[in-house]
């Protein structure tokens, strides 16, 4: 089986106020981290054997904060991966946050060609000290710049994450965030619109009117400004929130958007495995298994595929579902094309259509449910 590998490192120094991912604030010297790494290696080995994995096109180590754990622990995990990966992955990404990024960590990652590590994903979010403090984000502007300088000098490809819609953010500060990021020449930039996810500290405090954020209209205007700046700088939008220089798209994320097989290892990580011949799949999270029947798989393929600037892979879609996309959602496709929000030459949303992705997917699901009831 061919499957990508996602490895979850849940540890961090402090949970950011907007974070709804599974993460564990912990002391960096805690022995629990060593136990977790050992268990993680055993889990990866078991999953590979269980699913007969013989090709791993991409690997992604995310968190939490992978750069928070000591470089010796990362080196141990990388050494294990070197022993078990059937061949070098085409892309191997490790996440890092500037406040915990060290020269030793950069050296451990950039100096591990035997594992095939190709890129770092750096969670900058913003250079504004005021906005960082307002959302409980660690790190100071000067330190962030210094860490990006070190990464840039290491020669490894890297991506930068920026968030729009933060407290105290306005046109000038967002422009500054993007301009400063560009100075270090990342090959890829993700521009996320801050969302108040249920369960996060921020969402609860906004609900109680303890915090204030830019209104929806201002936040959208900020994001569009950021998008236009990135495209003017040569970073093409290839997904709702992702921009890349030519040839530098995230291959791992593209596999998610294409609904191709991936195995997730570590606490809260999920696996999704598709049987195209049977037009069904399974999803595993923390030991529980969910069957993806044809309709569920169809919906998820559309939901993930239309995030991509090229839309769902039409050849793969027809192979999987025996019909083209328009067969399942003819009225939605027709209406959105008529309004200029869906491309005429391919089944993909236009850039303006991408701004209305959630509405489009909602209409797709309504039509699918209507046709199947």
BALOBA-1460 file (C-alpha; in Angstrom, 3 decimals):
// residues 373
<rec num="1" residu="x" x="0.000" y="0.000" z="0.000"/>
<rec num="2" residu="x" x="1.044" y="3.566" z="-0.733"/>
<rec num="3" residu="x" x="0.260" y="5.939" z="2.139"/>
<rec num="4" residu="x" x="1.578" y="9.215" z="3.479"/>
<rec num="5" residu="x" x="2.608" y="9.403" z="7.133"/>
<rec num="6" residu="x" x="1.563" y="12.039" z="9.658"/>
<rec num="7" residu="x" x="3.292" y="11.992" z="13.059"/>
<rec num="8" residu="x" x="1.783" y="13.977" z="15.928"/>
<rec num="9" residu="x" x="4.005" y="15.499" z="18.621"/>
<rec num="10" residu="x" x="1.456" y="16.934" z="21.099"/>
<rec num="11" residu="x" x="3.836" y="18.735" z="23.452"/>
<rec num="12" residu="x" x="4.311" y="22.472" z="23.801"/>
<rec num="13" residu="x" x="5.429" y="25.004" z="26.400"/>
<rec num="14" residu="x" x="2.067" y="26.765" z="26.467"/>
<rec num="15" residu="x" x="-1.196" y="26.277" z="24.616"/>
<rec num="16" residu="x" x="-2.083" y="29.321" z="22.502"/>
<rec num="17" residu="x" x="-5.456" y="30.835" z="23.342"/>
<rec num="18" residu="x" x="-6.883" y="30.168" z="19.855"/>
<rec num="19" residu="x" x="-5.628" y="26.576" z="19.593"/>
<rec num="20" residu="x" x="-8.153" y="23.730" z="19.394"/>
<rec num="21" residu="x" x="-5.638" y="21.043" z="18.395"/>
<rec num="22" residu="x" x="-4.755" y="18.339" z="20.871"/>
<rec num="23" residu="x" x="-1.707" y="19.616" z="22.728"/>
<rec num="24" residu="x" x="-0.110" y="19.087" z="26.134"/>
<rec num="25" residu="x" x="1.743" y="21.906" z="27.923"/>
<rec num="26" residu="x" x="4.665" y="20.172" z="29.640"/>
<rec num="27" residu="x" x="8.164" y="20.681" z="30.982"/>
<rec num="28" residu="x" x="10.718" y="20.148" z="28.205"/>
<rec num="29" residu="x" x="12.748" y="17.806" z="30.455"/>
<rec num="30" residu="x" x="9.800" y="15.566" z="31.312"/>
<rec num="31" residu="x" x="10.470" y="11.842" z="30.948"/>
<rec num="32" residu="x" x="6.934" y="11.482" z="29.606"/>
<rec num="33" residu="x" x="8.227" y="12.796" z="26.277"/>
<rec num="34" residu="x" x="10.760" y="9.947" z="26.060"/>
<rec num="35" residu="x" x="8.041" y="7.396" z="26.797"/>
<rec num="36" residu="x" x="5.843" y="8.989" z="24.127"/>
<rec num="37" residu="x" x="8.602" y="8.866" z="21.485"/>
<rec num="38" residu="x" x="9.218" y="5.159" z="22.205"/>
<rec num="39" residu="x" x="5.486" y="4.408" z="21.998"/>
<rec num="40" residu="x" x="5.230" y="6.450" z="18.812"/>
<rec num="41" residu="x" x="7.964" y="4.414" z="17.111"/>
<rec num="42" residu="x" x="6.224" y="1.170" z="18.085"/>
<rec num="43" residu="x" x="2.928" y="2.498" z="16.714"/>
<rec num="44" residu="x" x="4.462" y="3.485" z="13.373"/>
<rec num="45" residu="x" x="6.055" y="0.048" z="13.033"/>
<rec num="46" residu="x" x="2.749" y="-1.662" z="13.848"/>
<rec num="47" residu="x" x="0.772" y="0.469" z="11.378"/>
<rec num="48" residu="x" x="3.251" y="-0.157" z="8.566"/>
<rec num="49" residu="x" x="3.119" y="-3.900" z="9.135"/>
<rec num="50" residu="x" x="-0.669" y="-3.980" z="9.604"/>
<rec num="51" residu="x" x="-1.362" y="-2.126" z="6.347"/>
<rec num="52" residu="x" x="1.586" y="-3.554" z="4.408"/>
<rec num="53" residu="x" x="2.949" y="-0.093" z="3.601"/>
<rec num="54" residu="x" x="5.599" y="-0.322" z="0.888"/>
<rec num="55" residu="x" x="5.680" y="3.307" z="-0.301"/>
<rec num="56" residu="x" x="5.525" y="6.564" z="1.695"/>
<rec num="57" residu="x" x="5.454" y="9.540" z="-0.696"/>
<rec num="58" residu="x" x="5.298" y="12.213" z="2.032"/>
<rec num="59" residu="x" x="5.943" y="12.527" z="5.772"/>
<rec num="60" residu="x" x="4.778" y="15.341" z="8.051"/>
<rec num="61" residu="x" x="5.708" y="15.785" z="11.724"/>
<rec num="62" residu="x" x="3.260" y="18.219" z="13.328"/>
<rec num="63" residu="x" x="1.984" y="19.238" z="16.705"/>
<rec num="64" residu="x" x="1.783" y="20.615" z="19.283"/>
<rec num="65" residu="x" x="5.272" y="21.929" z="18.753"/>
<rec num="66" residu="x" x="7.824" y="19.410" z="17.426"/>
<rec num="67" residu="x" x="10.639" y="21.965" z="17.884"/>
<rec num="68" residu="x" x="9.786" y="22.171" z="21.599"/>
<rec num="69" residu="x" x="11.191" y="18.724" z="22.344"/>
<rec num="70" residu="x" x="14.955" y="18.358" z="22.639"/>
<rec num="71" residu="x" x="16.928" y="17.827" z="19.449"/>
<rec num="72" residu="x" x="18.198" y="14.467" z="20.786"/>
<rec num="73" residu="x" x="14.608" y="13.217" z="20.842"/>
<rec num="74" residu="x" x="13.966" y="14.368" z="17.298"/>
<rec num="75" residu="x" x="17.206" y="12.685" z="16.248"/>
<rec num="76" residu="x" x="16.002" y="9.440" z="17.857"/>
<rec num="77" residu="x" x="12.702" y="9.621" z="15.958"/>
<rec num="78" residu="x" x="14.478" y="10.431" z="12.699"/>
<rec num="79" residu="x" x="16.901" y="7.542" z="13.201"/>
<rec num="80" residu="x" x="13.949" y="5.193" z="13.653"/>
<rec num="81" residu="x" x="12.229" y="6.540" z="10.541"/>
<rec num="82" residu="x" x="15.420" y="6.041" z="8.553"/>
<rec num="83" residu="x" x="15.324" y="2.359" z="9.543"/>
<rec num="84" residu="x" x="11.666" y="1.794" z="8.667"/>
<rec num="85" residu="x" x="10.816" y="3.963" z="5.658"/>
<rec num="86" residu="x" x="10.861" y="1.769" z="2.526"/>
<rec num="87" residu="x" x="12.507" y="4.575" z="0.519"/>
<rec num="88" residu="x" x="13.159" y="8.308" z="0.714"/>
<rec num="89" residu="x" x="9.876" y="10.247" z="0.710"/>
<rec num="90" residu="x" x="9.416" y="12.833" z="-2.004"/>
<rec num="91" residu="x" x="8.690" y="15.408" z="0.694"/>
<rec num="92" residu="x" x="9.370" y="15.371" z="4.457"/>
<rec num="93" residu="x" x="8.155" y="18.312" z="6.548"/>
<rec num="94" residu="x" x="8.723" y="19.153" z="10.221"/>
<rec num="95" residu="x" x="6.778" y="21.892" z="12.044"/>
<rec num="96" residu="x" x="8.539" y="24.403" z="14.294"/>
<rec num="97" residu="x" x="7.731" y="27.540" z="16.235"/>
<rec num="98" residu="x" x="10.301" y="30.369" z="16.382"/>
<rec num="99" residu="x" x="10.277" y="30.655" z="20.184"/>
<rec num="100" residu="x" x="11.414" y="27.031" z="20.623"/>
<rec num="101" residu="x" x="13.558" y="26.702" z="17.502"/>
<rec num="102" residu="x" x="17.255" y="26.201" z="18.277"/>
<rec num="103" residu="x" x="20.394" y="25.895" z="16.187"/>
<rec num="104" residu="x" x="20.674" y="22.286" z="17.379"/>
<rec num="105" residu="x" x="17.145" y="21.508" z="16.169"/>
<rec num="106" residu="x" x="17.792" y="23.155" z="12.802"/>
<rec num="107" residu="x" x="21.038" y="21.182" z="12.476"/>
<rec num="108" residu="x" x="19.271" y="17.923" z="13.388"/>
<rec num="109" residu="x" x="16.628" y="18.509" z="10.702"/>
<rec num="110" residu="x" x="18.709" y="20.135" z="7.963"/>
<rec num="111" residu="x" x="21.463" y="17.580" z="8.514"/>
<rec num="112" residu="x" x="19.287" y="14.511" z="8.109"/>
<rec num="113" residu="x" x="19.282" y="13.822" z="4.361"/>
<rec num="114" residu="x" x="19.217" y="10.066" z="5.017"/>
<rec num="115" residu="x" x="15.614" y="10.536" z="6.195"/>
<rec num="116" residu="x" x="14.787" y="12.714" z="3.242"/>
<rec num="117" residu="x" x="13.781" y="15.796" z="5.262"/>
<rec num="118" residu="x" x="13.084" y="18.544" z="2.749"/>
<rec num="119" residu="x" x="11.305" y="21.381" z="4.532"/>
<rec num="120" residu="x" x="10.407" y="23.151" z="7.776"/>
<rec num="121" residu="x" x="7.016" y="24.749" z="8.451"/>
<rec num="122" residu="x" x="7.496" y="27.766" z="10.732"/>
<rec num="123" residu="x" x="4.559" y="29.060" z="12.792"/>
<rec num="124" residu="x" x="5.317" y="32.782" z="12.759"/>
<rec num="125" residu="x" x="1.629" y="33.909" z="12.834"/>
<rec num="126" residu="x" x="2.565" y="37.592" z="13.367"/>
<rec num="127" residu="x" x="5.560" y="39.772" z="14.186"/>
<rec num="128" residu="x" x="3.347" y="42.149" z="16.195"/>
<rec num="129" residu="x" x="4.111" y="41.852" z="19.900"/>
<rec num="130" residu="x" x="0.763" y="43.372" z="20.814"/>
<rec num="131" residu="x" x="-1.226" y="40.902" z="18.710"/>
<rec num="132" residu="x" x="0.860" y="37.939" z="19.910"/>
<rec num="133" residu="x" x="0.272" y="38.840" z="23.541"/>
<rec num="134" residu="x" x="-3.452" y="39.285" z="22.909"/>
<rec num="135" residu="x" x="-3.791" y="35.628" z="21.842"/>
<rec num="136" residu="x" x="-1.304" y="34.138" z="24.313"/>
<rec num="137" residu="x" x="1.388" y="33.527" z="21.720"/>
<rec num="138" residu="x" x="4.946" y="33.232" z="23.008"/>
<rec num="139" residu="x" x="8.003" y="34.814" z="21.366"/>
<rec num="140" residu="x" x="9.289" y="38.318" z="20.674"/>
<rec num="141" residu="x" x="9.694" y="40.025" z="17.308"/>
<rec num="142" residu="x" x="13.489" y="40.197" z="17.497"/>
<rec num="143" residu="x" x="13.775" y="36.490" z="18.346"/>
<rec num="144" residu="x" x="11.460" y="35.528" z="15.484"/>
<rec num="145" residu="x" x="13.604" y="37.455" z="13.013"/>
<rec num="146" residu="x" x="16.765" y="35.832" z="14.342"/>
<rec num="147" residu="x" x="15.316" y="32.326" z="14.056"/>
<rec num="148" residu="x" x="14.099" y="32.920" z="10.496"/>
<rec num="149" residu="x" x="17.558" y="34.187" z="9.625"/>
<rec num="150" residu="x" x="19.071" y="30.939" z="10.957"/>
<rec num="151" residu="x" x="16.601" y="28.788" z="9.016"/>
<rec num="152" residu="x" x="17.161" y="30.770" z="5.818"/>
<rec num="153" residu="x" x="20.946" y="30.391" z="6.189"/>
<rec num="154" residu="x" x="20.649" y="26.606" z="6.730"/>
<rec num="155" residu="x" x="19.600" y="26.116" z="3.098"/>
<rec num="156" residu="x" x="16.556" y="23.986" z="3.876"/>
<rec num="157" residu="x" x="13.250" y="24.845" z="2.208"/>
<rec num="158" residu="x" x="10.767" y="26.374" z="4.610"/>
<rec num="159" residu="x" x="7.219" y="27.611" z="4.839"/>
<rec num="160" residu="x" x="5.872" y="30.446" z="7.000"/>
<rec num="161" residu="x" x="2.399" y="30.611" z="8.577"/>
<rec num="162" residu="x" x="0.712" y="34.012" z="8.960"/>
<rec num="163" residu="x" x="-2.666" y="34.703" z="10.620"/>
<rec num="164" residu="x" x="-5.023" y="37.517" z="9.637"/>
<rec num="165" residu="x" x="-7.890" y="38.789" z="11.765"/>
<rec num="166" residu="x" x="-5.884" y="38.965" z="15.007"/>
<rec num="167" residu="x" x="-6.642" y="41.497" z="17.769"/>
<rec num="168" residu="x" x="-5.125" y="44.938" z="17.094"/>
<rec num="169" residu="x" x="-4.316" y="43.917" z="13.530"/>
<rec num="170" residu="x" x="-4.882" y="46.429" z="10.762"/>
<rec num="171" residu="x" x="-3.678" y="46.970" z="7.205"/>
<rec num="172" residu="x" x="-0.258" y="48.280" z="8.190"/>
<rec num="173" residu="x" x="0.535" y="45.467" z="10.648"/>
<rec num="174" residu="x" x="-0.545" y="42.700" z="8.260"/>
<rec num="175" residu="x" x="1.483" y="44.268" z="5.458"/>
<rec num="176" residu="x" x="4.441" y="44.375" z="7.831"/>
<rec num="177" residu="x" x="3.990" y="40.672" z="8.693"/>
<rec num="178" residu="x" x="4.059" y="39.706" z="5.024"/>
<rec num="179" residu="x" x="6.900" y="42.052" z="4.070"/>
<rec num="180" residu="x" x="9.083" y="40.802" z="6.926"/>
<rec num="181" residu="x" x="8.346" y="37.167" z="6.027"/>
<rec num="182" residu="x" x="9.352" y="37.788" z="2.412"/>
<rec num="183" residu="x" x="12.749" y="39.126" z="3.517"/>
<rec num="184" residu="x" x="13.776" y="35.583" z="4.517"/>
<rec num="185" residu="x" x="12.686" y="34.076" z="1.178"/>
<rec num="186" residu="x" x="10.402" y="31.200" z="2.252"/>
<rec num="187" residu="x" x="9.303" y="28.987" z="-0.621"/>
<rec num="188" residu="x" x="5.765" y="28.711" z="0.733"/>
<rec num="189" residu="x" x="3.453" y="30.899" z="2.830"/>
<rec num="190" residu="x" x="0.167" y="29.944" z="4.473"/>
<rec num="191" residu="x" x="-2.228" y="32.810" z="5.219"/>
<rec num="192" residu="x" x="-4.934" y="31.731" z="7.638"/>
<rec num="193" residu="x" x="-7.973" y="33.710" z="8.709"/>
<rec num="194" residu="x" x="-8.270" y="33.395" z="12.497"/>
<rec num="195" residu="x" x="-11.242" y="31.244" z="13.389"/>
<rec num="196" residu="x" x="-12.736" y="31.059" z="16.870"/>
<rec num="197" residu="x" x="-12.889" y="27.297" z="17.217"/>
<rec num="198" residu="x" x="-15.265" y="25.798" z="19.749"/>
<rec num="199" residu="x" x="-13.372" y="24.688" z="22.829"/>
<rec num="200" residu="x" x="-10.561" y="27.214" z="22.504"/>
<rec num="201" residu="x" x="-10.001" y="29.756" z="25.287"/>
<rec num="202" residu="x" x="-10.535" y="32.641" z="22.873"/>
<rec num="203" residu="x" x="-13.919" y="31.345" z="21.691"/>
<rec num="204" residu="x" x="-15.151" y="31.116" z="25.270"/>
<rec num="205" residu="x" x="-13.933" y="34.617" z="26.168"/>
<rec num="206" residu="x" x="-15.409" y="36.186" z="23.036"/>
<rec num="207" residu="x" x="-18.708" y="34.517" z="23.884"/>
<rec num="208" residu="x" x="-18.524" y="36.179" z="27.326"/>
<rec num="209" residu="x" x="-17.505" y="39.476" z="25.654"/>
<rec num="210" residu="x" x="-14.119" y="39.449" z="27.374"/>
<rec num="211" residu="x" x="-12.195" y="39.827" z="24.109"/>
<rec num="212" residu="x" x="-12.741" y="41.781" z="20.928"/>
<rec num="213" residu="x" x="-11.611" y="40.991" z="17.392"/>
<rec num="214" residu="x" x="-11.954" y="42.650" z="13.987"/>
<rec num="215" residu="x" x="-15.483" y="42.193" z="12.656"/>
<rec num="216" residu="x" x="-16.082" y="39.703" z="9.838"/>
<rec num="217" residu="x" x="-16.001" y="42.341" z="7.094"/>
<rec num="218" residu="x" x="-12.701" y="43.823" z="8.315"/>
<rec num="219" residu="x" x="-11.154" y="40.376" z="8.767"/>
<rec num="220" residu="x" x="-12.117" y="39.373" z="5.217"/>
<rec num="221" residu="x" x="-10.692" y="42.604" z="3.817"/>
<rec num="222" residu="x" x="-7.412" y="41.985" z="5.657"/>
<rec num="223" residu="x" x="-7.163" y="38.450" z="4.282"/>
<rec num="224" residu="x" x="-7.847" y="39.583" z="0.705"/>
<rec num="225" residu="x" x="-5.173" y="42.271" z="1.087"/>
<rec num="226" residu="x" x="-2.725" y="39.592" z="2.226"/>
<rec num="227" residu="x" x="-3.672" y="37.341" z="-0.678"/>
<rec num="228" residu="x" x="-3.080" y="40.098" z="-3.196"/>
<rec num="229" residu="x" x="0.281" y="40.994" z="-1.636"/>
<rec num="230" residu="x" x="1.487" y="37.406" z="-1.790"/>
<rec num="231" residu="x" x="0.412" y="36.946" z="-5.391"/>
<rec num="232" residu="x" x="2.135" y="40.210" z="-6.337"/>
<rec num="233" residu="x" x="5.303" y="38.823" z="-4.737"/>
<rec num="234" residu="x" x="5.174" y="35.682" z="-6.922"/>
<rec num="235" residu="x" x="3.415" y="33.295" z="-4.543"/>
<rec num="236" residu="x" x="0.557" y="31.601" z="-6.389"/>
<rec num="237" residu="x" x="-2.563" y="30.691" z="-4.461"/>
<rec num="238" residu="x" x="-3.075" y="26.972" z="-4.970"/>
<rec num="239" residu="x" x="-5.473" y="26.306" z="-2.093"/>
<rec num="240" residu="x" x="-7.816" y="28.338" z="0.113"/>
<rec num="241" residu="x" x="-5.040" y="29.418" z="2.517"/>
<rec num="242" residu="x" x="-1.821" y="28.336" z="0.803"/>
<rec num="243" residu="x" x="0.571" y="30.163" z="-1.520"/>
<rec num="244" residu="x" x="3.795" y="28.902" z="-3.061"/>
<rec num="245" residu="x" x="6.593" y="29.774" z="-5.403"/>
<rec num="246" residu="x" x="6.726" y="27.753" z="-8.616"/>
<rec num="247" residu="x" x="7.268" y="24.067" z="-7.844"/>
<rec num="248" residu="x" x="7.046" y="24.517" z="-4.064"/>
<rec num="249" residu="x" x="3.489" y="23.430" z="-3.276"/>
<rec num="250" residu="x" x="3.066" y="21.207" z="-0.193"/>
<rec num="251" residu="x" x="2.839" y="17.684" z="-1.589"/>
<rec num="252" residu="x" x="1.700" y="16.265" z="1.740"/>
<rec num="253" residu="x" x="-1.269" y="18.617" z="1.989"/>
<rec num="254" residu="x" x="-2.169" y="17.983" z="-1.641"/>
<rec num="255" residu="x" x="-2.551" y="14.301" z="-0.764"/>
<rec num="256" residu="x" x="-5.095" y="15.293" z="1.910"/>
<rec num="257" residu="x" x="-7.007" y="17.454" z="-0.566"/>
<rec num="258" residu="x" x="-6.975" y="14.597" z="-3.067"/>
<rec num="259" residu="x" x="-8.249" y="12.170" z="-0.398"/>
<rec num="260" residu="x" x="-5.328" y="9.820" z="-0.946"/>
<rec num="261" residu="x" x="-4.220" y="7.352" z="1.726"/>
<rec num="262" residu="x" x="-2.525" y="8.583" z="4.861"/>
<rec num="263" residu="x" x="-1.610" y="6.991" z="8.171"/>
<rec num="264" residu="x" x="-1.601" y="9.087" z="11.328"/>
<rec num="265" residu="x" x="0.483" y="8.064" z="14.338"/>
<rec num="266" residu="x" x="0.437" y="9.639" z="17.771"/>
<rec num="267" residu="x" x="-2.293" y="10.757" z="20.129"/>
<rec num="268" residu="x" x="-5.325" y="12.285" z="18.307"/>
<rec num="269" residu="x" x="-3.810" y="11.597" z="14.860"/>
<rec num="270" residu="x" x="-6.197" y="10.137" z="12.287"/>
<rec num="271" residu="x" x="-5.692" y="7.699" z="9.427"/>
<rec num="272" residu="x" x="-7.780" y="7.570" z="6.253"/>
<rec num="273" residu="x" x="-7.459" y="4.625" z="3.897"/>
<rec num="274" residu="x" x="-9.462" y="4.396" z="0.662"/>
<rec num="275" residu="x" x="-10.440" y="1.289" z="-1.273"/>
<rec num="276" residu="x" x="-11.123" y="2.699" z="-4.746"/>
<rec num="277" residu="x" x="-12.320" y="-0.643" z="-6.100"/>
<rec num="278" residu="x" x="-15.080" y="-0.812" z="-3.487"/>
<rec num="279" residu="x" x="-15.636" y="2.970" z="-3.402"/>
<rec num="280" residu="x" x="-15.376" y="3.109" z="0.370"/>
<rec num="281" residu="x" x="-12.835" y="3.844" z="3.053"/>
<rec num="282" residu="x" x="-12.041" y="3.693" z="6.744"/>
<rec num="283" residu="x" x="-10.956" y="6.379" z="9.197"/>
<rec num="284" residu="x" x="-9.150" y="5.530" z="12.428"/>
<rec num="285" residu="x" x="-8.728" y="7.958" z="15.330"/>
<rec num="286" residu="x" x="-7.266" y="6.924" z="18.698"/>
<rec num="287" residu="x" x="-8.152" y="3.278" z="18.145"/>
<rec num="288" residu="x" x="-11.753" y="3.799" z="16.993"/>
<rec num="289" residu="x" x="-12.698" y="2.997" z="13.403"/>
<rec num="290" residu="x" x="-15.298" y="4.688" z="11.208"/>
<rec num="291" residu="x" x="-16.445" y="3.268" z="7.897"/>
<rec num="292" residu="x" x="-16.702" y="5.767" z="5.052"/>
<rec num="293" residu="x" x="-19.517" y="4.608" z="2.776"/>
<rec num="294" residu="x" x="-19.870" y="5.832" z="-0.797"/>
<rec num="295" residu="x" x="-21.918" y="8.955" z="0.022"/>
<rec num="296" residu="x" x="-19.658" y="9.959" z="2.913"/>
<rec num="297" residu="x" x="-16.569" y="9.418" z="0.772"/>
<rec num="298" residu="x" x="-18.177" y="11.389" z="-2.070"/>
<rec num="299" residu="x" x="-18.909" y="14.344" z="0.205"/>
<rec num="300" residu="x" x="-15.450" y="14.360" z="1.740"/>
<rec num="301" residu="x" x="-13.790" y="14.075" z="-1.675"/>
<rec num="302" residu="x" x="-15.730" y="17.156" z="-2.836"/>
<rec num="303" residu="x" x="-15.177" y="19.069" z="0.416"/>
<rec num="304" residu="x" x="-11.416" y="18.520" z="0.327"/>
<rec num="305" residu="x" x="-11.010" y="18.693" z="-3.446"/>
<rec num="306" residu="x" x="-12.691" y="22.054" z="-3.927"/>
<rec num="307" residu="x" x="-10.236" y="23.644" z="-1.478"/>
<rec num="308" residu="x" x="-7.644" y="23.129" z="-4.215"/>
<rec num="309" residu="x" x="-7.291" y="25.756" z="-6.945"/>
<rec num="310" residu="x" x="-7.579" y="23.026" z="-9.595"/>
<rec num="311" residu="x" x="-10.609" y="21.433" z="-7.948"/>
<rec num="312" residu="x" x="-10.890" y="17.683" z="-7.330"/>
<rec num="313" residu="x" x="-8.704" y="15.421" z="-9.472"/>
<rec num="314" residu="x" x="-11.271" y="14.640" z="-12.172"/>
<rec num="315" residu="x" x="-9.572" y="11.468" z="-13.449"/>
<rec num="316" residu="x" x="-9.241" y="10.045" z="-9.925"/>
<rec num="317" residu="x" x="-12.808" y="11.109" z="-9.129"/>
<rec num="318" residu="x" x="-14.221" y="9.274" z="-12.158"/>
<rec num="319" residu="x" x="-12.151" y="6.178" z="-11.394"/>
<rec num="320" residu="x" x="-13.377" y="6.197" z="-7.798"/>
<rec num="321" residu="x" x="-17.082" y="7.029" z="-8.376"/>
<rec num="322" residu="x" x="-17.543" y="5.875" z="-12.017"/>
<rec num="323" residu="x" x="-19.049" y="9.244" z="-13.023"/>
<rec num="324" residu="x" x="-17.728" y="12.771" z="-13.359"/>
<rec num="325" residu="x" x="-18.311" y="15.427" z="-10.692"/>
<rec num="326" residu="x" x="-21.191" y="17.135" z="-12.496"/>
<rec num="327" residu="x" x="-23.176" y="13.886" z="-12.505"/>
<rec num="328" residu="x" x="-23.634" y="14.160" z="-8.724"/>
<rec num="329" residu="x" x="-24.144" y="17.945" z="-8.401"/>
<rec num="330" residu="x" x="-25.435" y="19.199" z="-11.793"/>
<rec num="331" residu="x" x="-27.619" y="22.038" z="-10.455"/>
<rec num="332" residu="x" x="-24.940" y="23.409" z="-8.115"/>
<rec num="333" residu="x" x="-22.308" y="23.317" z="-10.860"/>
<rec num="334" residu="x" x="-24.630" y="25.037" z="-13.333"/>
<rec num="335" residu="x" x="-25.676" y="27.796" z="-10.905"/>
<rec num="336" residu="x" x="-22.151" y="28.585" z="-9.742"/>
<rec num="337" residu="x" x="-20.809" y="28.627" z="-13.314"/>
<rec num="338" residu="x" x="-23.602" y="30.975" z="-14.335"/>
<rec num="339" residu="x" x="-22.596" y="33.338" z="-11.518"/>
<rec num="340" residu="x" x="-18.932" y="33.228" z="-12.547"/>
<rec num="341" residu="x" x="-17.833" y="31.494" z="-9.345"/>
<rec num="342" residu="x" x="-16.940" y="28.156" z="-10.951"/>
<rec num="343" residu="x" x="-14.440" y="27.839" z="-13.794"/>
<rec num="344" residu="x" x="-15.743" y="27.006" z="-17.252"/>
<rec num="345" residu="x" x="-12.688" y="24.997" z="-18.382"/>
<rec num="346" residu="x" x="-12.513" y="22.763" z="-15.282"/>
<rec num="347" residu="x" x="-14.651" y="21.843" z="-12.280"/>
<rec num="348" residu="x" x="-12.968" y="24.187" z="-9.815"/>
<rec num="349" residu="x" x="-13.928" y="27.330" z="-7.954"/>
<rec num="350" residu="x" x="-12.610" y="30.656" z="-9.184"/>
<rec num="351" residu="x" x="-10.582" y="32.772" z="-6.764"/>
<rec num="352" residu="x" x="-13.725" y="34.697" z="-5.879"/>
<rec num="353" residu="x" x="-15.583" y="31.405" z="-5.546"/>
<rec num="354" residu="x" x="-13.000" y="30.138" z="-3.066"/>
<rec num="355" residu="x" x="-14.015" y="32.959" z="-0.746"/>
<rec num="356" residu="x" x="-17.452" y="31.319" z="-0.625"/>
<rec num="357" residu="x" x="-16.223" y="27.731" z="-0.280"/>
<rec num="358" residu="x" x="-18.333" y="26.866" z="2.761"/>
<rec num="359" residu="x" x="-21.496" y="28.023" z="1.001"/>
<rec num="360" residu="x" x="-20.618" y="26.033" z="-2.120"/>
<rec num="361" residu="x" x="-19.975" y="22.830" z="-0.156"/>
<rec num="362" residu="x" x="-23.237" y="23.325" z="1.748"/>
<rec num="363" residu="x" x="-25.143" y="23.510" z="-1.544"/>
<rec num="364" residu="x" x="-23.288" y="20.464" z="-2.894"/>
<rec num="365" residu="x" x="-24.272" y="18.424" z="0.165"/>
<rec num="366" residu="x" x="-27.895" y="19.559" z="-0.044"/>
<rec num="367" residu="x" x="-28.121" y="18.419" z="-3.650"/>
<rec num="368" residu="x" x="-26.436" y="15.078" z="-2.942"/>
<rec num="369" residu="x" x="-28.796" y="14.400" z="-0.006"/>
<rec num="370" residu="x" x="-31.846" y="15.406" z="-2.073"/>
<rec num="371" residu="x" x="-30.853" y="13.096" z="-4.930"/>
<rec num="372" residu="x" x="-30.241" y="10.183" z="-2.552"/>
<rec num="373" residu="x" x="-33.450" y="10.436" z="-0.526"/>
